[in-house]
Amino acid sequence: MQTDVEMSQIERDLRGIRDRPPVIRELRAVWMFVRRWPVIPMAVLALLVLCGIFAPMLATHDPYAGAIRSRQQPPPWLPERFVSDVLIVNEEVRAQHILGTDHTGRDVFSRMLFGARISLAVAAIALFSGFIVGTTLGTLSGYSGGWVDEVITRIVDIWQALPFLMVALVCVLLFGQSLRLLLILLAALAWIPFVRVIRSQTLVIKNEPFVDLARVAGCSQVRILTRHILPGVVNTSVVIATLSVGTLILAEAALSFLGAGVPSPTPTWGSMVSEGRGYLEVAPWPTVLPGFAIFLVVMSLNFTGDWLRDRLDPRLRQLVD
């Protein structure tokens, strides 16, 4: 395709292309690059990964240590007019905490860094449990048919009929709060969205001519699944996994908010929102900042999932290109 420079002036006039100043052309090129590639969402996700991995090195304070004299200190960059008159502000202590402190004097910035590790663990659960287990069961269900398809489909129907929050609360009452229990509950939730979509796509692919030719050529069932069926559904699984991570992060935040997540004082973004909700009128930053972090991560994952869907779907790829 010819560029604006290679076109003659007549072609440029016919296509309505106008000469723009160099600054406008550069800004337009940057804008087109940002539209074509998920630069901002990937930057947010990369920041999440770095914060989770290097949390001990980046943290300025012990995330578990608090002090009564340091409680509810506003961030140093917050204007004075937004600081409640009820608070006793210590300027020396305030300058040491980038994002302020919570109601027990713990550093919000350090707790958010360590809370990012829980989000990374949730993301790993979504990618492993959802992508591997959900894709495998969906492929087997669609390709095998018969009683295998019936059993897997009924299991999915039964699990979807159960209220997840109620099941989680009952499990917490029976086994107590723990990080392991939280990850098990999220793993049990992660694979459900994959099965139905992958099953329907497998039903379409298994009737394609190239699959019939593989059967005639004497290929085994395992080879047909791994070499012919699975490559056709893996792109859909990648998109579903990306979108499911955001849903699971919200589920973890909801469980922590309800007191059914990771036990205190382990920092998670959901538990930080829950602990600070009683002080919103006086000190909103321990609640607003983790909530905003959850919003950024979930939105970035959704935008990345939409971009992957557009790039991996051949029908939408032509529109993007």
C-alpha positions as CSV (number, residue, x, y, z in Angstrom):
1,M,0.0,0.0,0.0
2,Q,1.4,3.4,-1.0
3,T,2.3,5.9,1.7
4,D,1.4,9.6,1.7
5,V,4.9,10.4,0.5
6,E,5.0,8.0,-2.4
7,M,1.6,9.2,-3.8
8,S,1.6,11.9,-6.5
9,Q,-0.1,15.2,-5.8
10,I,-3.1,14.2,-8.0
11,E,-3.6,11.0,-6.1
12,R,-3.4,12.8,-2.8
13,D,-6.0,15.4,-3.9
14,L,-8.3,12.6,-5.1
15,R,-8.1,10.8,-1.8
16,G,-8.5,14.0,0.2
17,I,-5.1,13.7,1.9
18,R,-3.9,17.1,3.2
19,D,-0.4,18.2,4.0
20,R,-0.1,18.5,7.8
21,P,2.7,20.1,9.9
22,P,5.4,17.7,11.0
23,V,4.2,17.8,14.6
24,I,0.6,16.9,13.6
25,R,2.0,14.0,11.5
26,E,4.0,12.7,14.4
27,L,1.1,13.0,16.9
28,R,-1.1,11.2,14.4
29,A,1.5,8.4,14.0
30,V,1.7,8.0,17.8
31,W,-2.1,8.0,18.0
32,M,-2.4,5.3,15.3
33,F,0.2,3.2,17.1
34,V,-1.6,3.5,20.4
35,R,-4.9,2.5,18.7
36,R,-3.3,-0.5,16.9
37,W,-1.4,-1.9,20.0
38,P,-2.6,-2.0,23.6
39,V,0.3,0.1,24.9
40,I,-1.4,1.6,27.9
41,P,-3.1,-1.6,29.1
42,M,0.1,-3.6,28.7
43,A,2.0,-0.9,30.6
44,V,-0.5,-1.2,33.5
45,L,-0.2,-5.0,33.5
46,A,3.6,-4.8,33.3
47,L,3.6,-2.4,36.3
48,L,1.4,-4.9,38.2
49,V,3.9,-7.7,37.5
50,L,6.9,-5.7,38.5
51,C,5.2,-4.5,41.7
52,G,4.3,-8.1,42.7
53,I,7.7,-9.5,41.9
54,F,9.8,-6.8,43.5
55,A,7.4,-5.8,46.3
56,P,10.0,-6.5,49.1
57,M,12.5,-4.2,47.3
58,L,10.1,-1.4,46.4
59,A,8.2,-1.3,49.7
60,T,9.2,1.7,51.9
61,H,7.8,0.2,55.1
62,D,6.8,-3.1,56.7
63,P,3.3,-3.7,55.4
64,Y,2.3,-5.4,58.7
65,A,3.7,-2.8,61.1
66,G,1.5,0.0,62.3
67,A,1.7,2.8,64.9
68,I,-1.0,4.6,66.7
69,R,0.7,8.0,66.2
70,S,0.9,7.4,62.4
71,R,-2.7,6.4,61.9
72,Q,-4.7,8.0,59.1
73,Q,-2.0,10.3,57.9
74,P,-2.9,11.7,54.4
75,P,-0.5,11.4,51.5
76,P,2.0,14.3,51.2
77,W,0.7,15.3,47.8
78,L,-2.9,15.7,48.9
79,P,-4.0,19.4,49.2
80,E,-4.8,20.6,52.6
81,R,-8.3,21.5,51.7
82,F,-9.1,17.8,51.1
83,V,-7.8,16.8,54.6
84,S,-10.4,16.5,57.3
85,D,-10.2,18.8,60.3
86,V,-10.8,15.8,62.5
87,L,-7.4,14.3,61.7
88,I,-4.3,15.1,63.7
89,V,-1.7,15.5,60.9
90,N,2.0,15.0,61.7
91,E,3.9,16.5,58.8
92,E,7.1,14.6,59.6
93,V,5.3,11.2,59.6
94,R,3.2,12.3,56.6
95,A,6.2,13.0,54.5
96,Q,7.5,9.4,55.0
97,H,4.4,7.7,53.5
98,I,3.8,8.2,49.8
99,L,0.1,7.1,49.8
100,G,-0.6,7.8,53.5
101,T,-1.5,5.4,56.2
102,D,-4.6,3.4,57.2
103,H,-6.5,3.4,60.5
104,T,-3.8,1.3,62.2
105,G,-0.9,3.4,60.9
106,R,0.2,0.9,58.3
107,D,1.8,2.2,55.1
108,V,-0.8,2.1,52.2
109,F,1.8,2.1,49.5
110,S,3.7,-1.0,50.9
111,R,0.4,-2.9,51.5
112,M,-0.7,-2.2,47.9
113,L,2.6,-3.6,46.6
114,F,2.2,-6.8,48.5
115,G,-1.5,-6.9,47.6
116,A,-0.5,-7.1,44.0
117,R,1.0,-10.5,44.7
118,I,-2.5,-11.9,45.4
119,S,-3.7,-10.5,42.1
120,L,-0.8,-12.2,40.3
121,A,-1.6,-15.5,42.1
122,V,-5.3,-15.1,40.9
123,A,-4.1,-14.4,37.4
124,A,-1.9,-17.6,37.5
125,I,-4.9,-19.6,38.7
126,A,-7.0,-18.3,35.9
127,L,-4.4,-19.1,33.2
128,F,-3.7,-22.5,34.6
129,S,-7.0,-23.8,35.8
130,G,-9.2,-22.1,33.3
131,F,-7.0,-22.4,30.2
132,I,-5.8,-25.9,30.7
133,V,-8.7,-27.6,32.5
134,G,-11.5,-25.7,30.8
135,T,-10.0,-26.1,27.3
136,T,-9.3,-29.8,27.8
137,L,-12.8,-30.5,29.1
138,G,-14.5,-28.4,26.4
139,T,-12.5,-30.1,23.7
140,L,-13.2,-33.6,25.0
141,S,-16.9,-32.8,25.5
142,G,-17.3,-31.5,21.9
143,Y,-15.2,-34.1,20.2
144,S,-16.3,-37.2,22.1
145,G,-20.0,-36.6,22.4
146,G,-22.3,-39.2,23.9
147,W,-22.1,-39.9,27.7
148,V,-18.8,-37.9,28.0
149,D,-20.4,-34.8,26.6
150,E,-23.5,-35.4,28.8
151,V,-21.5,-35.8,32.0
152,I,-19.3,-32.7,31.4
153,T,-22.2,-30.5,30.4
154,R,-24.3,-31.5,33.4
155,I,-21.4,-30.8,35.8
156,V,-21.1,-27.3,34.3
157,D,-24.8,-26.8,34.6
158,I,-24.8,-27.8,38.2
159,W,-21.8,-25.7,39.1
160,Q,-23.3,-22.6,37.4
161,A,-26.5,-23.1,39.3
162,L,-24.8,-22.8,42.6
163,P,-24.4,-19.3,44.1
164,F,-20.6,-18.9,44.3
165,L,-20.5,-16.4,47.2
166,M,-22.7,-18.7,49.3
167,V,-20.5,-21.7,48.6
168,A,-17.4,-19.6,49.4
169,L,-18.9,-18.4,52.7
170,V,-19.9,-22.0,53.7
171,C,-16.4,-23.3,52.9
172,V,-14.8,-20.5,55.0
173,L,-17.1,-21.4,57.9
174,L,-16.1,-25.1,57.6
175,F,-12.4,-24.8,56.9
176,G,-11.5,-21.3,58.0
177,Q,-9.9,-18.4,56.1
178,S,-6.7,-19.2,54.2
179,L,-4.9,-18.3,51.0
180,R,-5.0,-21.9,49.9
181,L,-8.8,-22.1,50.3
182,L,-9.2,-18.8,48.4
183,L,-7.1,-20.1,45.4
184,I,-9.0,-23.4,45.4
185,L,-12.3,-21.6,45.2
186,L,-11.1,-19.3,42.4
187,A,-9.7,-22.3,40.5
188,A,-13.1,-24.0,40.8
189,L,-14.7,-20.9,39.3
190,A,-12.1,-20.2,36.6
191,W,-12.7,-23.2,34.2
192,I,-16.4,-22.8,33.9
193,P,-16.5,-20.0,31.1
194,F,-14.2,-22.1,28.9
195,V,-16.2,-25.3,28.6
196,R,-19.3,-24.2,26.7
197,V,-17.5,-21.9,24.3
198,I,-14.7,-24.4,23.5
199,R,-17.3,-27.2,23.2
200,S,-19.3,-25.3,20.6
201,Q,-16.2,-24.4,18.6
202,T,-15.0,-28.1,18.7
203,L,-18.4,-29.3,17.4
204,V,-17.8,-27.1,14.3
205,I,-14.2,-28.0,13.7
206,K,-14.6,-31.8,14.1
207,N,-16.9,-31.8,11.1
208,E,-14.4,-29.9,8.8
209,P,-13.0,-31.8,5.8
210,F,-9.4,-31.7,7.1
211,V,-10.5,-33.6,10.2
212,D,-12.3,-36.2,8.1
213,L,-9.1,-36.6,6.0
214,A,-7.1,-37.2,9.1
215,R,-9.4,-40.0,10.2
216,V,-9.2,-41.6,6.7
217,A,-5.4,-41.3,6.9
218,G,-5.5,-43.4,10.1
219,C,-4.6,-40.7,12.6
220,S,-5.3,-41.7,16.2
221,Q,-7.8,-39.8,18.3
222,V,-5.1,-38.2,20.4
223,R,-3.3,-36.9,17.3
224,I,-6.5,-35.5,15.8
225,L,-7.2,-33.7,19.1
226,T,-3.7,-32.3,19.6
227,R,-2.8,-31.5,15.9
228,H,-6.1,-30.6,14.3
229,I,-8.7,-29.7,16.9
230,L,-6.7,-27.9,19.6
231,P,-4.9,-25.4,17.4
232,G,-8.3,-24.2,16.2
233,V,-9.6,-23.4,19.7
234,V,-6.5,-22.2,21.4
235,N,-6.9,-18.6,20.2
236,T,-10.4,-18.5,21.7
237,S,-9.1,-19.9,25.0
238,V,-6.4,-17.2,25.1
239,V,-9.1,-14.5,24.8
240,I,-11.3,-16.1,27.4
241,A,-8.4,-16.5,29.8
242,T,-7.5,-12.8,29.5
243,L,-11.1,-11.7,30.2
244,S,-11.5,-14.2,33.0
245,V,-8.5,-12.8,34.9
246,G,-10.3,-9.6,35.5
247,T,-13.4,-11.4,36.7
248,L,-11.4,-13.5,39.2
249,I,-9.6,-10.5,40.5
250,L,-13.0,-8.9,41.2
251,A,-14.2,-12.2,42.8
252,E,-11.1,-12.2,45.1
253,A,-11.8,-8.6,46.0
254,A,-15.5,-9.4,46.8
255,L,-14.5,-12.3,48.9
256,S,-11.9,-10.3,50.8
257,F,-14.5,-7.5,51.2
258,L,-17.0,-9.9,52.8
259,G,-14.3,-11.4,55.1
260,A,-14.1,-14.7,53.2
261,G,-10.8,-14.0,51.5
262,V,-7.2,-14.0,52.8
263,P,-7.1,-13.7,56.6
264,S,-5.9,-10.5,58.1
265,P,-3.3,-8.9,58.3
266,T,-2.2,-10.3,54.9
267,P,-2.6,-7.3,52.5
268,T,-5.0,-7.7,49.6
269,W,-6.7,-5.0,47.6
270,G,-10.1,-6.3,48.5
271,S,-9.4,-6.5,52.2
272,M,-7.9,-3.0,52.2
273,V,-11.1,-1.6,50.7
274,S,-13.1,-3.5,53.3
275,E,-11.0,-2.3,56.2
276,G,-11.2,1.3,55.2
277,R,-14.8,1.6,54.3
278,G,-15.7,2.7,57.8
279,Y,-13.4,5.7,57.5
280,L,-14.4,7.0,54.1
281,E,-15.6,10.4,55.4
282,V,-12.4,11.1,57.4
283,A,-9.7,9.2,55.5
284,P,-10.8,7.9,52.1
285,W,-7.3,7.1,50.6
286,P,-6.9,3.6,52.2
287,T,-10.1,2.6,50.3
288,V,-10.0,4.7,47.2
289,L,-6.5,3.9,46.1
290,P,-6.8,0.1,46.2
291,G,-10.2,0.3,44.6
292,F,-8.7,2.4,41.8
293,A,-5.9,-0.1,41.4
294,I,-8.5,-2.9,40.9
295,F,-10.3,-0.7,38.4
296,L,-7.1,-0.1,36.4
297,V,-6.1,-3.8,36.3
298,V,-9.5,-5.1,35.4
299,M,-10.0,-2.5,32.6
300,S,-6.5,-3.2,31.3
301,L,-7.2,-6.9,31.1
302,N,-10.5,-6.3,29.4
303,F,-8.9,-4.0,26.8
304,T,-6.1,-6.6,26.2
305,G,-8.7,-9.3,25.8
306,D,-10.6,-7.3,23.3
307,W,-7.4,-6.6,21.4
308,L,-6.5,-10.3,21.3
309,R,-9.9,-11.2,20.1
310,D,-9.6,-8.7,17.2
311,R,-6.1,-9.9,16.3
312,L,-6.7,-13.6,16.6
313,D,-10.1,-13.7,14.8
314,P,-9.5,-13.8,11.0
315,R,-12.8,-12.0,10.4
316,L,-12.0,-9.1,12.6
317,R,-8.3,-9.0,11.8
318,Q,-9.1,-7.7,8.3
319,L,-11.0,-4.8,9.9
320,V,-8.1,-4.0,12.3
321,D,-5.5,-4.1,9.6
